[in-house]
Amino acid sequence: MSDVNFGAVDLTNCDQEPIRIPGSIQPHGAMLVVHPDRFTLLYASQNARALTGYDGPLDRGTPLTRILGEEAVHQIRNACAKSGGGEIAGVELELRLGHAGDPVDVIAHCYKERVLIELEPAVDGGQSSKEALDLTHALVRRLGVETELESLAAAGARLVRTMLGYDRVMIYQFLHNGAGRVIAEAKKPGLRSFMGQHFPASDIPAQARRLYELNTIRMIGDSGYTPVPLEPAVAPGEEPVDMSFAQLRSVSPIHCEYLQNMGVHASMSISILVDGALWGLIACHHDSPRIVPLALRIGAELFGHYFSLQVSVAERRAHIVASSLARERLDKILSGLSVDETLLEGLRDHLDGFTALFDCDGVGIWAEDRWASSGLAPAEADAEALVRFLAGEKEDHARSEPAMLGLWHTQDLRDATGLDGFGEAVAGALAIPLTSTPRDYLIVFRSEEAHRIEWAGEPTLKRLSTPNGDRLTPRGSFETWREEVRGRCKPWTETDLSGADTVRTYLRDVFLKQNEISAEERARLEHRRRMLNDELNHRVKNIITVIKSIAMQTGAHAETVADYSESLEGRLRALAFAHDQSLSSAVGGDLSTLIEAEAGLHRHGPDADRVAASGEKIRLNDRAFGVLALVIHELMTNAAKYGSLSVPEGRLDISWSFSKAGGCELRWTETGGPAVTPPTREGFGSKLIQTTMVYDLGGRADIAYPPSGMTARLVIPAKHVSLVGASEAEGEAAAEEPEIEHLSGMSILLVEDQALVALDTEALLRRLGAEDIRLSPDAAHAAQTLESFRPDAAILDFNLGEGTSEAVADHLVALGVPFVFATGYGDSVMIPDHLSAVPIVRKPASEASVSTQLAEARRRLAG
């Protein structure tokens, strides 16, 4: 237990303050602490009577049922049981107590043999529960599309601010040295920005970070509050009440002073955890007291969990990309090595290739007691001294410390190693061990990057004289303070380290394989190489045979050299297209394009129409296009070898159309060829067609062999097809719509009571070019906004739930500001007569409708 009492600290010992056992709570709720088995009272906050309505004595041992009522205690026990027990909290919303008239929200959890029951007034009649559901829906739908950390953080800040209503929301990321940096920010207009600024590690002491990991949401309703103590006081030798997982836990006075110095009167923090460690915070600030209802806080906590997962995914994606890029470049480097040289010799000769792997100024390799370098790198003597440091050796080569066999990096070589040979030219290094031998390293170097770090206030401790002597206090100013940094390279990022680890693993594997491959293994690999060459040779010969056949048939019917050249070129292009599609289809495409590519190979001579293909404009998705490329190629090849296309008088008709089920039905009919007899066994081609159509697509392939010629019916399910004509028709219809007028540089007032609709409309307006967009959830807020903001135009949701935007519309008419109403199809009857001429945008809005109706509103005002 700490020797420092809660609240009796300054910045010299605040990291020792026992903030988990404050002995008091914030005043926007009450707390009861009871025995976990008997549910009898142990402690009660001083304000418990006011919230519970119980006016009897709150003595130790008082049954909780006497204070809250039988039914309420039963519900609380059930909530604790459903939560799974332990520190996981159980929640009951809108709970009515035995002595209180108004319902309360309850959150209860068991920790260290005590049950902590927190009570807060239920003030919104269940509205916050709906908002919490909306928030969860919004985050799943919106954050799921963000793949990069920067855009993910920006979206998270905007969404939290919109849903929770704080003046400022920041995404705050912890750095390797414990300091933090604001990487995204959403704020109300007029507030100064903290975007990109740093906060020192001392702003959030270690024990506070630990609590952020345990309890992932933290709200301070009023930074100037007076704490409410628990009664009775803890007796000597008794374990204080641990509030690590409590929502109402009182805050350190020095933290409240810190917030007040920032001008913050209310705050909320949502932890961002990646792999169980505190990655950062979603920090919410407000310039006046603010209590967020419990249900909405639960939604925000869920947001934090999901956002944490998305951050983890984004970082892993970046690491995968870096690793993949590193492997590709290593493949390129090693492919240039001679078979007669060892790997180390080859790496020395290709060091310049490693500079493309990292954003660096030089690279060197120390192996077999030799130094080789490229670019900006230290001399051999300094490099050897660095390698001895990495290997843990003294000057006499005696081992003093364990060798560093993992990645090692620093921004300041001189400071990290104590070696004087480093400084401005070679400031930082990233060392990658090549083998299990301690003295084999690939080392990447960076030169000094003189730069400035922007801090939110000077990151030093301030001393203040008080009647009780001098003490260190939180910063009183958060104005930007710039620090000049010299002698250090720019930081090595997680992406750098991920790429370096890939290099380490890759090269170690190559060394091991090179050392382990025996003569027998080399012979096996040589045999496999020959087999692959033979297979490639076989395939090339087949292609050459087809090309030879095409050339001969083309020549037999060409009248001039020019005709021959043109026809041959066209057919070879068709062959290349069909061949590519038979191997791999990267994208979907038009069915007719695929069939025409194959059919073109067999249209030659006087009977160029011997292959007829016709059908609707049908588009296949990726999967179906690849399968049909194989099937059509197989059918066409069979017709050319054995069917109707094997003789000059033969004919092939291919037609396709939409089926009644919405899929595609393709009909294949051969006539005029040799007499057909059904095959006695299923060949590879037939098996391929049946397998791919049925197994890959879930469709059908019916093949028949009447004497007049083979027929086939292919059925492709609806999920794989679409009508090209439909999208073309949409394009034609769109062309007939009025041209979209962009809103470049315009300021817009958007009055909308549904947060998700407001976010969608705001994004739509920004795509149209609007710059300054102010959101208002109701008429009163809009009127307040218009006191200091004169928009170029406005969009008003007429039905605002508890009222309408009629008053806002009248105000805009008086100001001469053009505006439109946004409403559902059935709501226009609510618009009063004197506003009936106002243009209407029907929900859901489109860019074209918003642009057109705003332009109409401006024209009406001008004319």
SULGI-V427943 format. One record per residue. N is the residue number from 1. RES is the residue in one letter. PSI is psi in degrees with one decimal (NA if undefined). BURIAL is b if it has 16 or more other C-alpha atoms within 10 Angstrom, else e. Layout:
N,RES,PSI,BURIAL ; N,RES,PSI,BURIAL
This chain:
1,M,142.4,e ; 2,S,147.2,e ; 3,D,-7.3,e ; 4,V,131.3,e ; 5,N,150.7,e ; 6,F,130.1,b ; 7,G,-18.4,b ; 8,A,60.1,e ; 9,V,162.1,b ; 10,D,-167.9,b ; 11,L,-6.9,b ; 12,T,-23.2,e ; 13,N,17.0,e ; 14,C,-21.4,b ; 15,D,-6.7,b ; 16,Q,-1.5,b ; 17,E,130.9,b ; 18,P,72.3,b ; 19,I,-12.0,b ; 20,R,-12.7,b ; 21,I,62.3,b ; 22,P,-21.9,b ; 23,G,8.3,b ; 24,S,167.7,b ; 25,I,170.1,b ; 26,Q,151.3,b ; 27,P,-1.0,b ; 28,H,6.1,b ; 29,G,-177.6,b ; 30,A,160.1,b ; 31,M,138.5,b ; 32,L,131.9,b ; 33,V,122.4,b ; 34,V,164.9,b ; 35,H,136.1,b ; 36,P,-25.8,b ; 37,D,-49.3,e ; 38,R,-16.9,e ; 39,F,46.4,b ; 40,T,153.6,b ; 41,L,136.0,b ; 42,L,-46.9,b ; 43,Y,155.8,b ; 44,A,141.2,b ; 45,S,152.9,b ; 46,Q,-23.3,b ; 47,N,12.0,b ; 48,A,-36.7,b ; 49,R,-39.4,b ; 50,A,-36.3,e ; 51,L,-31.5,b ; 52,T,-20.2,b ; 53,G,3.7,b ; 54,Y,124.9,b ; 55,D,8.9,e ; 56,G,179.9,e ; 57,P,138.9,e ; 58,L,61.4,b ; 59,D,157.7,e ; 60,R,137.8,b ; 61,G,-7.4,e ; 62,T,127.6,b ; 63,P,138.2,b ; 64,L,-29.7,b ; 65,T,-29.8,b ; 66,R,-30.5,e ; 67,I,-43.8,b ; 68,L,-17.5,b ; 69,G,150.7,b ; 70,E,-48.8,e ; 71,E,-42.4,e ; 72,A,-43.1,b ; 73,V,-38.6,b ; 74,H,-44.4,e ; 75,Q,-38.4,e ; 76,I,-42.2,b ; 77,R,-43.2,b ; 78,N,-40.9,e ; 79,A,-43.2,b ; 80,C,-39.8,b ; 81,A,-42.0,e ; 82,K,-26.9,e ; 83,S,-14.6,e ; 84,G,-2.1,e ; 85,G,-174.4,e ; 86,G,-149.6,b ; 87,E,-6.2,b ; 88,I,127.7,b ; 89,A,144.1,b ; 90,G,145.0,b ; 91,V,137.5,b ; 92,E,118.6,b ; 93,L,147.1,b ; 94,E,42.5,b ; 95,L,132.0,b ; 96,R,130.0,b ; 97,L,164.1,b ; 98,G,-29.0,b ; 99,H,-7.7,b ; 100,A,140.7,b ; 101,G,-41.0,e ; 102,D,144.1,e ; 103,P,159.8,b ; 104,V,155.3,b ; 105,D,135.3,b ; 106,V,136.2,b ; 107,I,127.7,b ; 108,A,141.4,b ; 109,H,158.1,b ; 110,C,128.8,b ; 111,Y,128.9,b ; 112,K,52.2,e ; 113,E,27.6,e ; 114,R,144.4,b ; 115,V,121.1,b ; 116,L,119.9,b ; 117,I,118.2,b ; 118,E,133.8,b ; 119,L,134.3,b ; 120,E,145.1,b ; 121,P,134.9,b ; 122,A,105.4,b ; 123,V,-7.0,e ; 124,D,8.7,e ; 125,G,32.1,e ; 126,G,-3.0,e ; 127,Q,-38.0,e ; 128,S,-26.6,b ; 129,S,-41.9,b ; 130,K,-42.0,e ; 131,E,-37.6,b ; 132,A,-41.2,b ; 133,L,-41.7,e ; 134,D,-40.3,b ; 135,L,-46.8,b ; 136,T,-44.0,b ; 137,H,-42.9,e ; 138,A,-44.2,b ; 139,L,-38.5,b ; 140,V,-41.7,e ; 141,R,-37.4,e ; 142,R,-45.7,e ; 143,L,-24.1,b ; 144,G,-21.8,e ; 145,V,-9.9,e ; 146,E,128.8,b ; 147,T,-20.7,b ; 148,E,145.8,e ; 149,L,-40.3,b ; 150,E,-48.4,e ; 151,S,-32.6,e ; 152,L,-45.8,b ; 153,A,-43.0,b ; 154,A,-43.5,b ; 155,A,-40.4,b ; 156,G,-43.4,b ; 157,A,-44.4,b ; 158,R,-43.1,b ; 159,L,-43.6,b ; 160,V,-41.6,b ; 161,R,-42.1,b ; 162,T,-41.5,b ; 163,M,-34.3,b ; 164,L,-18.1,b ; 165,G,15.4,b ; 166,Y,154.7,b ; 167,D,-34.9,b ; 168,R,135.9,b ; 169,V,127.9,b ; 170,M,143.2,b ; 171,I,117.6,b ; 172,Y,118.6,b ; 173,Q,131.6,b ; 174,F,140.4,b ; 175,L,174.1,e ; 176,H,-26.0,e ; 177,N,10.6,e ; 178,G,-19.6,e ; 179,A,171.6,e ; 180,G,160.8,b ; 181,R,138.8,b ; 182,V,116.1,b ; 183,I,-10.5,b ; 184,A,150.8,b ; 185,E,138.5,b ; 186,A,127.1,b ; 187,K,162.2,b ; 188,K,153.3,b ; 189,P,143.0,e ; 190,G,-21.4,e ; 191,L,142.8,e ; 192,R,153.8,e ; 193,S,142.3,b ; 194,F,7.8,b ; 195,M,128.9,b ; 196,G,-4.7,b ; 197,Q,155.7,b ; 198,H,150.3,b ; 199,F,133.3,b ; 200,P,158.4,b ; 201,A,-28.9,e ; 202,S,-15.0,b ; 203,D,-29.8,b ; 204,I,94.2,b ; 205,P,165.5,b ; 206,A,-41.0,e ; 207,Q,-26.4,b ; 208,A,-37.7,b ; 209,R,-37.6,e ; 210,R,-41.0,e ; 211,L,-34.8,b ; 212,Y,-30.2,b ; 213,E,-36.4,b ; 214,L,-47.1,e ; 215,N,105.3,b ; 216,T,0.7,b ; 217,I,140.0,b ; 218,R,122.4,b ; 219,M,136.1,b ; 220,I,110.4,b ; 221,G,-29.6,b ; 222,D,113.8,b ; 223,S,-12.8,b ; 224,G,21.5,b ; 225,Y,161.5,b ; 226,T,120.9,e ; 227,P,148.0,b ; 228,V,116.4,b ; 229,P,156.4,b ; 230,L,143.9,b ; 231,E,145.8,b ; 232,P,169.2,e ; 233,A,151.1,e ; 234,V,128.4,e ; 235,A,153.7,e ; 236,P,133.5,e ; 237,G,-8.1,e ; 238,E,143.6,e ; 239,E,123.7,e ; 240,P,161.8,e ; 241,V,118.8,b ; 242,D,116.2,b ; 243,M,28.4,b ; 244,S,-36.4,b ; 245,F,9.6,b ; 246,A,144.5,b ; 247,Q,-33.4,b ; 248,L,1.7,b ; 249,R,132.8,b ; 250,S,152.2,b ; 251,V,148.9,b ; 252,S,133.2,b ; 253,P,-31.7,b ; 254,I,-29.3,b ; 255,H,-38.9,b ; 256,C,-38.4,b ; 257,E,-39.5,b ; 258,Y,-46.6,b ; 259,L,-41.7,b ; 260,Q,-34.9,b ; 261,N,-28.1,e ; 262,M,-7.6,b ; 263,G,21.5,b ; 264,V,126.0,b ; 265,H,-12.0,b ; 266,A,147.4,b ; 267,S,159.9,b ; 268,M,138.9,b ; 269,S,130.8,b ; 270,I,120.6,b ; 271,S,142.5,b ; 272,I,109.6,b ; 273,L,129.0,b ; 274,V,119.2,b ; 275,D,38.8,e ; 276,G,-5.4,e ; 277,A,151.4,e ; 278,L,107.2,b ; 279,W,-36.0,b ; 280,G,-167.5,b ; 281,L,147.9,b ; 282,I,106.0,b ; 283,A,122.7,b ; 284,C,131.1,b ; 285,H,147.8,b ; 286,H,144.6,b ; 287,D,9.7,b ; 288,S,161.0,e ; 289,P,142.7,b ; 290,R,125.6,b ; 291,I,118.0,e ; 292,V,126.6,b ; 293,P,154.1,b ; 294,L,-43.5,b ; 295,A,-40.1,b ; 296,L,-31.7,b ; 297,R,-36.7,b ; 298,I,-42.3,b ; 299,G,-40.8,b ; 300,A,-36.3,b ; 301,E,-41.3,b ; 302,L,-40.0,b ; 303,F,-45.9,b ; 304,G,-41.9,b ; 305,H,-46.1,b ; 306,Y,-40.5,b ; 307,F,-39.1,b ; 308,S,-43.2,b ; 309,L,-41.3,b ; 310,Q,-37.2,b ; 311,V,-44.9,b ; 312,S,-42.6,b ; 313,V,-43.5,b ; 314,A,-42.0,b ; 315,E,-41.8,b ; 316,R,-37.3,e ; 317,R,-42.9,b ; 318,A,-39.1,b ; 319,H,-39.6,b ; 320,I,-43.1,b ; 321,V,-44.7,e ; 322,A,-41.8,b ; 323,S,-41.8,b ; 324,S,-43.3,e ; 325,L,-40.1,e ; 326,A,-42.9,b ; 327,R,-40.6,b ; 328,E,-43.8,e ; 329,R,-34.2,b ; 330,L,-40.1,b ; 331,D,-42.5,e ; 332,K,-40.6,e ; 333,I,-48.4,b ; 334,L,-25.7,b ; 335,S,-19.6,e ; 336,G,-1.3,e ; 337,L,145.7,b ; 338,S,145.9,e ; 339,V,-16.5,e ; 340,D,-8.0,e ; 341,E,152.4,e ; 342,T,166.3,e ; 343,L,-43.8,b ; 344,L,-42.2,b ; 345,E,-42.2,e ; 346,G,-38.3,b ; 347,L,-39.6,b ; 348,R,-37.0,b ; 349,D,-13.4,e ; 350,H,31.9,b ; 351,L,-32.7,b ; 352,D,-23.5,b ; 353,G,-25.2,b ; 354,F,-19.9,b ; 355,T,-24.1,b ; 356,A,-17.0,e ; 357,L,-30.5,b ; 358,F,153.0,b ; 359,D,86.3,e ; 360,C,172.6,b ; 361,D,-14.3,b ; 362,G,164.9,b ; 363,V,148.1,b ; 364,G,158.3,b ; 365,I,128.1,b ; 366,W,114.1,b ; 367,A,143.3,b ; 368,E,38.4,e ; 369,D,32.0,e ; 370,R,146.3,e ; 371,W,130.4,b ; 372,A,142.4,b ; 373,S,165.0,b ; 374,S,139.6,b ; 375,G,-152.5,e ; 376,L,108.4,b ; 377,A,157.4,b ; 378,P,162.9,b ; 379,A,165.6,e ; 380,E,-38.5,e ; 381,A,-43.9,e ; 382,D,-36.4,e ; 383,A,-40.7,b ; 384,E,-38.5,b ; 385,A,-39.9,b ; 386,L,-41.9,b ; 387,V,-39.8,b ; 388,R,-39.6,b ; 389,F,-45.6,b ; 390,L,-35.0,b ; 391,A,-4.4,b ; 392,G,33.5,b ; 393,E,151.7,b ; 394,K,-179.6,e ; 395,E,-31.3,e ; 396,D,15.5,e ; 397,H,8.5,e ; 398,A,143.3,e ; 399,R,124.1,e ; 400,S,-29.7,e ; 401,E,160.2,e ; 402,P,141.6,e ; 403,A,148.7,b ; 404,M,102.1,b ; 405,L,-1.0,b ; 406,G,-175.6,e ; 407,L,143.8,e ; 408,W,135.6,e ; 409,H,155.1,b ; 410,T,150.5,b ; 411,Q,-18.4,b ; 412,D,93.6,b ; 413,L,-40.4,b ; 414,R,-43.7,b ; 415,D,-39.4,b ; 416,A,-32.9,e ; 417,T,-19.2,e ; 418,G,11.7,e ; 419,L,133.0,e ; 420,D,-8.9,e ; 421,G,3.5,b ; 422,F,156.5,b ; 423,G,-119.7,b ; 424,E,-48.0,b ; 425,A,-51.2,b ; 426,V,99.2,b ; 427,A,-42.8,b ; 428,G,162.8,b ; 429,A,153.0,b ; 430,L,113.6,b ; 431,A,131.9,b ; 432,I,112.1,b ; 433,P,135.2,b ; 434,L,-36.7,b ; 435,T,-178.2,b ; 436,S,-6.6,e ; 437,T,125.2,e ; 438,P,-19.2,b ; 439,R,19.7,b ; 440,D,110.2,b ; 441,Y,143.9,b ; 442,L,123.7,b ; 443,I,128.0,b ; 444,V,135.6,b ; 445,F,147.7,b ; 446,R,144.8,b ; 447,S,173.7,b ; 448,E,139.2,b ; 449,E,95.9,b ; 450,A,123.5,e ; 451,H,172.5,e ; 452,R,139.8,e ; 453,I,129.0,e ; 454,E,121.6,b ; 455,W,148.9,b ; 456,A,79.1,b ; 457,G,157.2,b ; 458,E,121.8,b ; 459,P,48.0,b ; 460,T,159.8,e ; 461,L,138.3,e ; 462,K,137.5,e ; 463,R,131.9,e ; 464,L,131.6,e ; 465,S,130.1,e ; 466,T,167.0,e ; 467,P,-23.4,e ; 468,N,14.8,e ; 469,G,178.4,e ; 470,D,144.9,e ; 471,R,156.0,e ; 472,L,137.2,b ; 473,T,163.1,b ; 474,P,160.9,b ; 475,R,138.3,b ; 476,G,-13.0,b ; 477,S,140.1,e ; 478,F,22.1,b ; 479,E,147.2,e ; 480,T,128.8,b ; 481,W,125.2,b ; 482,R,133.7,b ; 483,E,129.5,e ; 484,E,126.7,e ; 485,V,126.5,e ; 486,R,159.9,e ; 487,G,10.5,b ; 488,R,146.7,b ; 489,C,171.0,b ; 490,K,152.6,b ; 491,P,149.5,e ; 492,W,121.6,b ; 493,T,169.2,e ; 494,E,-33.2,e ; 495,T,-41.5,b ; 496,D,-46.3,b ; 497,L,-35.8,b ; 498,S,-44.0,b ; 499,G,-39.6,b ; 500,A,-38.7,b ; 501,D,-35.3,b ; 502,T,-42.9,b ; 503,V,-45.4,b ; 504,R,-50.4,b ; 505,T,-44.3,e ; 506,Y,-51.5,b ; 507,L,-35.9,b ; 508,R,-41.7,b ; 509,D,-41.4,e ; 510,V,-43.2,e ; 511,F,-45.1,b ; 512,L,-45.1,e ; 513,K,-38.9,e ; 514,Q,-36.3,e ; 515,N,-25.3,e ; 516,E,-18.4,e ; 517,I,122.5,e ; 518,S,177.3,e ; 519,A,-38.6,e ; 520,E,-41.4,e ; 521,E,-39.6,e ; 522,R,-38.5,e ; 523,A,-39.9,e ; 524,R,-41.3,e ; 525,L,-37.5,e ; 526,E,-40.1,e ; 527,H,-42.3,e ; 528,R,-38.2,e ; 529,R,-41.7,e ; 530,R,-40.3,e ; 531,M,-43.2,e ; 532,L,-40.3,e ; 533,N,-40.2,e ; 534,D,-42.1,e ; 535,E,-44.2,e ; 536,L,-41.0,e ; 537,N,-40.6,e ; 538,H,-45.4,e ; 539,R,-40.0,e ; 540,V,-40.6,e ; 541,K,-39.7,e ; 542,N,-44.2,e ; 543,I,-42.7,e ; 544,I,-37.9,e ; 545,T,-45.0,e ; 546,V,-43.9,e ; 547,I,-40.2,b ; 548,K,-43.2,e ; 549,S,-44.8,e ; 550,I,-42.8,b ; 551,A,-40.8,b ; 552,M,-44.3,e ; 553,Q,-37.5,b ; 554,T,-42.5,b ; 555,G,-30.5,b ; 556,A,-23.9,e ; 557,H,-0.6,e ; 558,A,138.4,b ; 559,E,-28.4,e ; 560,T,165.6,e ; 561,V,-38.0,e ; 562,A,-42.4,e ; 563,D,-45.1,e ; 564,Y,-47.1,b ; 565,S,-45.3,e ; 566,E,-44.7,e ; 567,S,-43.6,b ; 568,L,-43.4,b ; 569,E,-44.6,e ; 570,G,-41.3,e ; 571,R,-34.0,b ; 572,L,-35.9,b ; 573,R,-42.6,e ; 574,A,-40.7,b ; 575,L,-44.4,b ; 576,A,-41.9,e ; 577,F,-49.8,e ; 578,A,-38.7,b ; 579,H,-44.9,b ; 580,D,-43.8,e ; 581,Q,-30.6,b ; 582,S,-22.3,b ; 583,L,-44.7,e ; 584,S,135.5,e ; 585,S,109.2,b ; 586,A,-30.3,e ; 587,V,162.1,e ; 588,G,179.2,b ; 589,G,-176.2,b ; 590,D,130.8,b ; 591,L,-40.7,b ; 592,S,-34.4,b ; 593,T,-42.0,e ; 594,L,-47.1,b ; 595,I,-41.3,b ; 596,E,-34.8,b ; 597,A,-41.1,b ; 598,E,-42.6,b ; 599,A,-33.5,b ; 600,G,-24.9,b ; 601,L,-21.7,b ; 602,H,10.5,b ; 603,R,99.9,b ; 604,H,161.8,b ; 605,G,-165.8,b ; 606,P,-22.6,e ; 607,D,58.3,e ; 608,A,-16.4,e ; 609,D,17.4,b ; 610,R,-19.8,b ; 611,V,110.0,b ; 612,A,130.2,e ; 613,A,127.8,b ; 614,S,150.1,e ; 615,G,179.1,e ; 616,E,162.0,e ; 617,K,97.0,b ; 618,I,131.9,b ; 619,R,133.6,b ; 620,L,146.2,b ; 621,N,178.6,b ; 622,D,-49.6,b ; 623,R,-48.4,b ; 624,A,-36.3,b ; 625,F,-43.0,b ; 626,G,-42.2,b ; 627,V,-47.3,b ; 628,L,-31.3,b ; 629,A,-42.4,b ; 630,L,-46.7,b ; 631,V,-49.1,b ; 632,I,-41.1,b ; 633,H,-41.7,b ; 634,E,-44.7,b ; 635,L,-42.9,b ; 636,M,-41.3,b ; 637,T,-41.0,b ; 638,N,-40.4,b ; 639,A,-37.6,b ; 640,A,-31.6,b ; 641,K,-46.2,e ; 642,Y,-16.7,e ; 643,G,-148.3,b ; 644,S,-27.8,b ; 645,L,1.9,b ; 646,S,-7.9,b ; 647,V,152.2,e ; 648,P,-33.7,e ; 649,E,-0.3,e ; 650,G,158.7,b ; 651,R,148.7,b ; 652,L,127.9,b ; 653,D,124.6,b ; 654,I,126.8,b ; 655,S,153.8,b ; 656,W,155.0,b ; 657,S,169.4,b ; 658,F,139.6,b ; 659,S,169.1,e ; 660,K,-28.1,e ; 661,A,1.0,e ; 662,G,-1.6,b ; 663,G,-161.1,b ; 664,C,134.1,b ; 665,E,121.3,b ; 666,L,131.0,b ; 667,R,131.3,b ; 668,W,119.5,b ; 669,T,121.5,b ; 670,E,135.5,b ; 671,T,157.7,b ; 672,G,6.2,b ; 673,G,-171.2,b ; 674,P,154.2,b ; 675,A,139.2,e ; 676,V,136.9,b ; 677,T,141.3,e ; 678,P,140.8,e ; 679,P,147.5,e ; 680,T,-16.3,e ; 681,R,159.0,e ; 682,E,116.0,e ; 683,G,176.2,e ; 684,F,-39.1,e ; 685,G,-46.6,e ; 686,S,-41.6,b ; 687,K,-39.1,e ; 688,L,-45.0,e ; 689,I,-48.5,b ; 690,Q,-44.6,b ; 691,T,-48.1,b ; 692,T,-40.7,b ; 693,M,-43.0,b ; 694,V,-50.7,e ; 695,Y,-46.7,e ; 696,D,-37.8,e ; 697,L,-15.6,b ; 698,G,24.5,e ; 699,G,-152.8,b ; 700,R,154.3,b ; 701,A,103.6,b ; 702,D,114.2,e ; 703,I,130.6,e ; 704,A,156.9,e ; 705,Y,64.0,e ; 706,P,157.0,e ; 707,P,-29.6,e ; 708,S,-19.0,b ; 709,G,150.9,b ; 710,M,143.7,b ; 711,T,152.8,b ; 712,A,147.4,b ; 713,R,116.2,b ; 714,L,130.6,b ; 715,V,122.2,b ; 716,I,124.2,b ; 717,P,157.4,b ; 718,A,-30.1,b ; 719,K,-15.1,e ; 720,H,-3.6,b ; 721,V,156.6,b ; 722,S,160.9,b ; 723,L,114.4,b ; 724,V,-37.9,b ; 725,G,-30.6,e ; 726,A,-45.2,e ; 727,S,-34.7,e ; 728,E,-38.8,e ; 729,A,-37.5,e ; 730,E,-40.4,e ; 731,G,-39.6,e ; 732,E,-41.2,e ; 733,A,-39.4,e ; 734,A,-34.8,e ; 735,A,-25.4,e ; 736,E,-15.6,e ; 737,E,157.4,e ; 738,P,145.7,e ; 739,E,134.7,e ; 740,I,126.3,e ; 741,E,119.2,b ; 742,H,153.5,b ; 743,L,39.0,b ; 744,S,123.5,e ; 745,G,1.0,e ; 746,M,152.8,b ; 747,S,136.0,b ; 748,I,135.3,b ; 749,L,124.2,b ; 750,L,114.3,b ; 751,V,111.1,b ; 752,E,126.7,b ; 753,D,-13.3,b ; 754,Q,116.5,b ; 755,A,-40.9,b ; 756,L,-39.8,b ; 757,V,-39.6,e ; 758,A,-41.9,b ; 759,L,-43.8,b ; 760,D,-43.7,e ; 761,T,-37.9,b ; 762,E,-44.0,b ; 763,A,-40.2,e ; 764,L,-44.4,b ; 765,L,-37.5,b ; 766,R,-36.3,b ; 767,R,-29.5,e ; 768,L,-5.3,b ; 769,G,-3.5,b ; 770,A,144.8,b ; 771,E,-53.2,e ; 772,D,104.0,b ; 773,I,120.5,b ; 774,R,127.9,b ; 775,L,135.6,b ; 776,S,129.8,b ; 777,P,-14.2,b ; 778,D,175.1,b ; 779,A,-38.4,b ; 780,A,-43.7,e ; 781,H,-38.6,e ; 782,A,-41.8,b ; 783,A,-40.5,b ; 784,Q,-40.1,e ; 785,T,-40.7,b ; 786,L,-12.9,b ; 787,E,-30.3,e ; 788,S,7.7,e ; 789,F,122.8,e ; 790,R,97.3,b ; 791,P,160.1,b ; 792,D,-27.5,b ; 793,A,170.2,b ; 794,A,151.8,b ; 795,I,121.3,b ; 796,L,121.6,b ; 797,D,115.2,b ; 798,F,-45.6,b ; 799,N,108.7,b ; 800,L,28.5,b ; 801,G,-80.0,e ; 802,E,3.3,e ; 803,G,-165.9,e ; 804,T,174.1,b ; 805,S,21.8,b ; 806,E,-44.0,b ; 807,A,-38.2,e ; 808,V,-40.8,b ; 809,A,-44.0,b ; 810,D,-39.5,e ; 811,H,-42.1,e ; 812,L,-37.0,b ; 813,V,-43.6,e ; 814,A,-33.1,e ; 815,L,-12.3,e ; 816,G,32.5,e ; 817,V,125.0,b ; 818,P,144.9,b ; 819,F,163.8,b ; 820,V,157.7,b ; 821,F,139.4,b ; 822,A,125.8,b ; 823,T,165.0,b ; 824,G,167.6,b ; 825,Y,-28.6,e ; 826,G,6.5,e ; 827,D,-4.7,e ; 828,S,-20.5,b ; 829,V,-18.2,e ; 830,M,-17.7,e ; 831,I,126.7,b ; 832,P,159.4,e ; 833,D,-40.5,e ; 834,H,-8.4,e ; 835,L,13.3,e ; 836,S,-19.8,e ; 837,A,-5.0,e ; 838,V,130.0,b ; 839,P,148.7,b ; 840,I,132.9,b ; 841,V,119.4,b ; 842,R,138.8,b ; 843,K,144.6,e ; 844,P,138.9,e ; 845,A,150.5,b ; 846,S,162.6,e ; 847,E,-41.1,e ; 848,A,-44.5,b ; 849,S,-41.6,b ; 850,V,-47.1,b ; 851,S,-45.8,b ; 852,T,-46.1,b ; 853,Q,-35.7,b ; 854,L,-38.7,b ; 855,A,-39.7,b ; 856,E,-40.9,b ; 857,A,-39.7,b ; 858,R,-39.3,b ; 859,R,-42.0,e ; 860,R,-39.3,e ; 861,L,-37.2,e ; 862,A,-30.1,e ; 863,G,NA,e
